[in-house]
Amino acid sequence: MSRVAVIGGGAFGSAMACVMRRGGHETLLWAREPFTVAAINRDRINPLYLPRIKLEAGIRATNELAEAIHGADFLLMAVPAQFVRTVAEAMRALVAPGMPIVNCAKGIERGSCALMPEVLAETLPGVVVAVLSGPAFAREVANDLPTGVTFACADAGVGERVSRAIATPRFCTYLCDDVAGATVGGVMKNVLAIACGIAEGRKLGANARATLITRGLAEMARLGLAKGGQLETFMGLSGIGDLTLTCNNVQSRNMSLGLALGEGRRLADVLGERREVTEGAYSAEALAALARRLDISMPITAAVDAVLNHGAEIEPTIERLIAHPWHHEGIMFS
């Protein structure tokens, strides 16, 4: 049995705390809101982010980072991507060198265009960074429905030890060493899900969505390879697995955001109704900027960024995106 700290009291952090308890581990969850901490400790429910789901018995919650981290064998980092740097900096004096930190955030930092493992390595020097990514809706994980994820870690020994500790009979971890590839897959699928939601809202049909998913996979692979990833990673759970889940199901906050935009709603209105972060809405701009910096063709990502952040009208943006009368097909072609 390990002692595990889950940093982040949102839906996915709470779901992963359930996974840890099912594995028999001592589990302490850090949440920012005292109300959430009190509700979990008193009622075993996260009323803000996982209402009506009873969390596993034995999960304890705290809003003190030092209490959560003290004595932990490894950490699961499950705060939204734009807050990872701030929370990691607050953890700096609490985390010993060599501590495994498993990133669960599927986003990219705005401004710096840094991926989450890069942010963690910069703010917490000496830790061993791993990535957990794949098709895993939080409610299904919390309800112990069968789920498979990629667990990526460059340190083979740490990766095997921690991935085995996380795995349960119904939460399967598939180990690889491609931290960059697994990370890019998790970031990209959110932006591509917004594109698919817009297409659905505009009633463009199943053919259009399948095309977006497939050409989006090519964009994902191009960016991942440029960041040092491995092509086979994008054929796995953190690539095509997460992409197909998120782009085909309105449980996805990102697809449902795109659907609302495609139906004519305003971005600010949709985001204003939501308590949880819709990562793709914050990642699109940084991904488009990173693509320009690396000179990579990512037209779907650029189109989503244009609609979300630069006032582009949806109809002409779609027309420009699909107006490709003749193109080579393949990862290296746009």
Order of alpha helices (4+ residues) and beta strands (2+ residues): beta-alpha-beta-alpha-beta-alpha-beta-alpha-beta-alpha-beta-alpha-beta-alpha-beta-alpha-alpha-alpha-alpha-alpha-alpha-alpha-alpha
